[in-house]
Amino acid sequence: MLAAGGLARRAVTPAEMRAIEPTLQGEYFGGYYTESDSTGDIHKYTQGLAQACLRHGVNFLYGHEVLNAHADGHSAQITLKHAEGTDVRVFDGVVVCAGVYGRGIAAQLGDRLNIYPVKGYSITVHLNDEASQAAAPQVSLLDDETKLVTSRLGQDRFRVAGTAEFNGINHDIRADRIRPLVNWVNQCFPGVSTRRTEPWAGLRPMMPNMMPRVGQGRCANVFYNTGHGHLGWTLSAITAHQLVGHVQHHFAKRA
């Protein structure tokens, strides 16, 4: 199925696994290698994207909370709360991409957006010494049994992520979720020091079918680009491209 979708990968033996990633420790039956796989820093990406948007005239309103959203097919009214009070902004249309908070906004706009927050955890292991930097993998890894994935972010950071927790909109970082991630690093890469490890948790906006909602809502000038689950960055460029088509089609008809 993956090959039919255009993903080229090949089975590799344990010896080939170690040739591809010499730092990997432990006993394995085999694996798969995807040469086209790549890694990026999402923080750098989103910061750079925001700067590019500013250059194109986008106005960001930080520190604002959406209290109410209303649309009638011709205009959209958004009530915002901020440090100075509240105000109402009127737009030709609105795109909802509010993560796990999109469900409440969509309900105000007359749509059922069945998003649930699925919490994922990760650790960033800071590779503060040369021994740890040499012992950490360069190739992105996926441990199928534990459902853990890794990324090497530059010379001095190693990220390990995994787990799925159903606990509503809750941002607590549980130690019993973080501990297995640290233990996995100690087991598979014993040469990496985990003395400085930064834990993190985030809420994935997940739809029941694990597919994002991209397109028009009940109101003609309401659009959605959300519900990407754990693949938000992976799918972001193509779903944004798809959404542009929906928006352009609507406003071309109005013109």
C-alpha positions in Angstrom: 0.0 0.0 0.0 2.8 2.4 0.8 4.6 1.6 -2.5 1.4 2.2 -4.4 1.2 5.6 -2.7 4.7 6.5 -4.0 6.7 5.8 -0.8 9.9 3.9 -1.7 11.4 1.9 1.1 13.3 -1.3 1.4 13.8 -4.1 3.9 17.2 -4.2 5.6 19.0 -6.8 7.7 20.4 -6.1 11.2 23.8 -5.7 9.7 22.5 -3.2 7.1 20.7 -1.3 9.9 24.0 -0.9 11.7 25.8 0.1 8.5 23.1 2.8 8.0 23.1 3.9 11.6 26.3 2.7 13.4 25.2 4.2 16.8 22.2 1.8 17.1 22.6 -0.7 20.0 20.7 -3.8 20.8 19.4 -6.9 19.0 17.0 -6.6 16.1 15.3 -8.9 13.6 15.4 -6.3 10.8 13.8 -3.1 9.6 12.9 -0.9 6.7 14.9 2.0 5.4 13.3 5.0 3.6 16.0 7.0 1.8 13.7 9.9 1.1 13.0 10.6 4.8 14.2 13.9 6.2 14.1 15.9 9.4 13.4 19.5 10.1 13.1 21.9 13.0 9.4 22.9 13.2 10.1 25.9 15.4 12.5 27.4 12.9 10.1 26.6 10.1 7.1 28.3 11.7 9.1 31.3 12.8 10.4 31.7 9.3 6.9 31.2 7.8 5.6 34.0 10.1 8.3 36.3 8.9 7.5 35.5 5.3 3.8 36.2 6.0 4.6 39.6 7.5 6.5 40.5 4.4 3.4 39.8 2.4 1.2 42.0 4.5 -0.3 39.6 7.0 -1.4 41.1 10.3 -0.9 38.8 13.3 -2.9 39.4 16.4 -1.1 37.7 19.3 -2.6 37.5 22.8 -6.1 37.4 21.5 -8.9 34.9 22.5 -11.8 34.2 20.2 -15.0 34.6 22.2 -17.5 34.2 19.5 -17.6 33.5 15.7 -20.5 34.2 13.4 -20.9 34.0 9.6 -23.8 34.4 7.2 -22.2 33.4 3.9 -21.4 37.0 3.0 -19.4 38.3 6.0 -17.9 36.8 9.2 -17.8 38.5 12.6 -15.2 37.5 15.1 -15.4 38.7 18.7 -11.9 38.9 20.3 -10.8 39.4 23.9 -7.4 40.9 24.6 -5.6 42.9 27.2 -7.3 46.2 26.4 -10.8 44.6 26.4 -12.9 43.1 23.5 -13.7 44.1 20.0 -15.5 42.8 17.0 -13.7 42.3 13.6 -15.6 41.8 10.4 -14.1 39.8 7.5 -15.2 38.6 4.0 -14.5 35.0 5.1 -12.8 33.0 7.9 -10.5 30.0 7.9 -10.6 27.9 11.1 -7.3 26.2 11.9 -7.4 26.4 15.7 -6.2 22.9 16.7 -8.2 21.3 19.5 -10.1 24.5 20.1 -11.5 24.4 16.6 -14.4 22.2 17.7 -16.0 25.0 19.8 -15.5 27.6 17.1 -17.0 25.4 14.5 -20.1 24.8 16.6 -20.6 28.6 16.7 -20.4 28.6 12.9 -22.9 25.8 12.5 -20.5 23.0 11.8 -19.8 19.7 13.6 -16.0 19.3 13.8 -15.5 16.1 15.7 -11.9 16.8 16.9 -10.6 15.3 20.1 -7.3 16.2 21.8 -4.8 13.3 21.8 -1.9 14.2 23.9 1.6 13.2 22.7 4.8 13.4 24.7 8.4 14.0 23.6 11.8 14.7 25.2 14.6 16.8 23.8 17.9 15.3 24.9 20.6 18.0 25.0 23.9 16.6 23.7 26.2 18.7 25.8 29.4 16.7 25.3 31.2 15.3 22.4 30.7 11.7 23.5 26.9 12.1 23.5 27.0 13.9 20.1 28.9 10.9 18.7 26.7 8.3 20.3 23.3 9.8 19.1 21.9 8.7 15.8 21.8 10.9 12.7 19.1 8.8 10.9 15.5 9.3 12.0 14.2 6.1 13.6 10.8 4.5 14.3 10.6 1.7 16.9 7.5 -0.1 15.8 7.0 -2.1 19.0 7.2 0.9 21.4 5.7 3.4 18.8 8.6 5.8 19.4 10.1 8.1 16.8 13.3 10.1 16.8 14.9 13.0 15.1 18.4 14.5 15.3 18.1 18.3 15.4 21.5 19.7 14.5 24.6 18.8 16.4 23.4 19.1 20.0 19.8 18.0 20.2 18.1 14.6 20.0 14.3 14.4 20.1 12.3 11.3 21.0 8.5 11.3 20.8 5.7 8.9 21.3 2.6 7.7 23.2 -1.1 8.8 22.8 -3.1 9.8 25.8 -6.8 10.5 25.9 -7.4 13.0 28.7 -9.3 15.9 27.3 -7.8 19.3 27.0 -5.1 18.8 29.6 -1.5 20.1 29.2 0.0 18.3 32.3 3.3 16.6 31.6 3.2 13.2 33.4 6.4 11.8 34.7 5.2 8.2 34.0 4.9 9.1 30.3 8.3 10.7 30.1 10.2 8.0 31.9 9.8 5.4 29.2 11.2 7.8 26.6 14.3 8.4 28.7 14.7 4.7 29.4 14.5 3.9 25.7 17.4 6.3 25.0 19.4 4.8 27.8 18.8 1.3 26.4 19.3 1.9 22.7 22.0 4.6 22.9 23.8 4.1 26.2 26.6 6.5 25.1 24.1 9.4 25.2 23.9 11.3 28.5 20.3 11.9 29.5 21.2 14.2 32.4 19.8 17.2 30.6 16.5 16.2 29.1 13.6 18.6 28.4 10.1 17.1 28.5 7.2 18.4 26.4 3.5 17.5 25.8 1.1 18.7 23.1 -2.5 18.1 22.1 -2.9 16.6 18.6 -6.2 17.7 17.0 -7.4 14.2 16.0 -10.5 13.3 13.9 -12.0 9.8 14.3 -10.8 8.7 10.9 -7.4 10.3 11.3 -8.0 12.5 8.2 -7.9 16.3 8.3 -10.9 18.5 7.6 -10.0 20.7 4.6 -12.6 22.7 2.7 -15.8 24.7 3.0 -18.2 24.6 5.9 -22.0 25.0 5.9 -21.6 28.8 5.4 -20.1 29.5 2.0 -17.5 31.9 3.5 -16.3 29.5 6.3 -13.4 27.2 5.6 -11.5 24.6 7.6 -7.9 23.4 7.6 -7.5 21.4 10.8 -7.7 17.9 12.4 -4.3 16.8 11.1 -3.5 14.8 14.2 0.1 13.9 14.6 0.9 14.8 10.9 0.2 18.5 11.0 3.6 19.7 9.7 3.9 16.8 7.3 0.5 17.6 5.6 0.5 21.4 6.2 1.8 22.5 2.7 -0.5 20.3 0.6 -3.6 21.0 2.7 -2.9 24.7 2.6 -2.6 24.4 -1.2 -5.9 22.6 -1.3 -7.6 25.2 0.9 -6.4 28.0 -1.4 -8.4 26.3 -4.2 -11.6 26.2 -2.1 -11.2 29.8 -1.1 -10.4 31.1 -4.6 -13.3 29.1 -6.1 -15.8 30.7 -3.6 -14.7 34.3 -4.1 -14.4 33.8 -7.9 -18.1 32.9 -7.9 -19.0 35.9 -5.8 -17.1 38.2 -8.2 
